[in-house]
Amino acid sequence: MILLLMGIILAYLLGAIPFGYLIAKYWAKIDIRKEGSGNIGATNALRTMGKKAGLSVLILDLLKGLIAVTLIGRLFYQYNSNIDQLTYVYVIGLTVICAHIWTIFLSFKGGKGVSTALGVLVGLTVYDVKFSLILLLAFCIWFIIVFFSKYVSLGSIAAALFLPIGLIIFIKSLEALIFGILIASIVIYSHRQNVHKLLTNTERKIKL
């Protein structure tokens, strides 16, 4: 049990690393929280610092989710048998996403969690190949909506809403459904200001 708790704590500390803030501070010499939307994620990094910075933040935030579920999830579970491994990995995945959104290093104000959630889904393909199909469908939904609407937030919300549906169809377990609902709820909650802007037609579009 101690190892399981240690894994969760480590996943939180990993997810809490504010890569967007750090890249902006040491690369562009700015406080990204005072630029653009004020968010530390990849989209705002793209808008305020350019494609290289935006891609760097995207990759690093994605890696947080990937490393958490593939390395931490396996390493800290291997000597425990009181809980199903995939259930534990779901907890690790939720922890790293929450840590990204509510990072202890920036007074619990972080990113929107989409890139890290993507990393979690990529990592889950190691445990079950069916996650690959869910990931592909979620990405297609995100891409189509962003391509035609130019709203990254709308695409992210739509992909999040699809996640629990995809999980219950392809994974077919209560744990997977709860996991999907929680991720969708967290991501949508983190986009609550974007939802207001979309409804009031004040949301910024992205140039593709």
N, C-alpha and C positions, 0 to 999 in steps of 0.2 A: 504493500500500500504506500509506503514511503517513496518508493521509486516512481509510482504512478503520480503522486503529488509533485515530486521533483520535476517530472516531465512536463506537467502542466505549468509549473512556475517558469521553467526554462522556455517553454513555448510563448508564454506571455512576454518575457524579457526580449526574446527574439522579435516578436511581432511589434513590440513597442519602439524598436529602433526607428527614428524618424528620418528615413533616408532623404525624403524630399526636402526637409528642412536643412539637413546637413549639406546636401549638394548645393542648395541655394546659398547657404552661408559661406561655404569654403570655395565654391566654384564661381558663382556669380556675385558674391559679396553682397547679398541682399537677404532680408528676412521675408521669406515667401508668404508668411502669414499676413504681411502688409501689402501684398501684391495681388492683382487680379481678384480671384474669388476668395483669397485668403486661405485656401485649402493647401495642404502639403502634398497632395497626390500628383499622379502623373499628368493629368489633364491640365491642372494649373501650372505645373512645371513646364509643360509644352507651350502654354500661352505666354508665360513670363520669361522663360529662358531659352526656348527654342527646341528643335527636334532632338538633338543629342541629349540634352538634360532630361527632356520628357521621357525618352526611351530608357535612359539610365534609371530613372526613378521607377518606371514601369517594371523593368527587369528585376531590380533589387527588391521591390515590394512583392513581386510575384515569387521570388526565391524564398522569401520569408515563409509563405504558406507551403511551398513545396518541401523545404527542408524540415519544417515542423512535422508534417504528416509522414514523410518517408524516413527520416532519420530519428527524430525525437520519438515519434509514435512507435517505431520498432524497437529502438534501443531501450526505452524505459518500460516497455511492455514485456519483453522477452522472458523475464523471470516471474511473471504473474499469470495466473490462470483463473482468477476469481471474476474476471470480467471479459466479455467478448472483445477481441482485439479491434475489430472495426468500430465498435462502440467507443472504445478508448480513443481511437484515431479521430472519430467525430468530435469528441470533447477537445482534443488537441487542436483540431482545425478551427472550431468555434473560438477557442482561447486566443489563437494567433490573430484571427480576424478582429476580435474585440480589442486586443492589445494595440492593433494598428489604428483603430478608430479612437480608442481612449488610452493614449499612451501616457505612461507615468512621467516620461521625460519632458512633456510639454503641457503640464497641468491638465492631463487627460483630454487634450484636444488634438486629434490627429487627422487622418485621411478619411475617405469614404468607405474603404474596405474592399473595393471591387478587384483591384489587382491582386491583393493578398488572397481573396476568395478564389480567384482564378488559379493561383498557385496551389491552393488546397485541392481543388478539383483535379488539377494535373497530377498531383501526388497520389490522389485516390485511385488513379488508373493502375497503379502498381498493385493494389489489393484486388481490384476487380476490373476487367477490361471493359465492362459495360459502362463504367464512368466515362470512358472515351467518347461514347456515343452521346451521352448527356452533355458532355463538354462541347462537342461539335455542334449540337443543336442549339445550345445556349449561345455559343459564339455566333452562329448564323443569325439568330434572332437579334443579337446585339448589333451585328454588322449591318444587317438590312435596315434596321430602324435608324441607326446613326447615319448611314449612307444617304437615306432619303430625307430625314428630318434635320440632320446636322446637330442633333442634341445628344451628347454623350450620356448625360444623366438619364434621358428617356430610354436609351438603349440598355443602360445598366439596370434600370428598374424593371424593364420588360424581361431581361435575362434572369433577374433574381426571382421574378414571379413564376417563370417557367421551371426553375430548379426543383421545387418540391413535387411538381407534376412529373417531371422527368424521373426523379428518384423513385416515386411510387410506381411508375410504369415499368421501369427497367430493373430496379433493385428489389422492389417489393418487400420492404420490411418496415416495421413501425419506427425503428430507430432511424432509418434513412429518411422517412417522412418528417419526423420531428427535427432532424438535422437540417433538412431542406427548408422547412418552415421557419426555423430560427435564423438561418442565414438570410433568407428573403426578408424577414422582418427587420433584422439588424441593418441590412444594406438599404432598405427603403427608409428606415428611420434616419439613417445617416444622410439621406438625400431629401429630408423634409423641406429644407429651404429651397432646393431645386424644384420640388413639386410645386411650391408656392409660386416660384418664378415662371414655371411652365404654365400654370393656370392664369397668371397675369401677363403672360407673353413678354416677360422681361429676362428670360433665360438666355445666356450667350450661346451662340452657335459656334461650332468648330470648323475650321477650314481643312478639308481633306485634300 
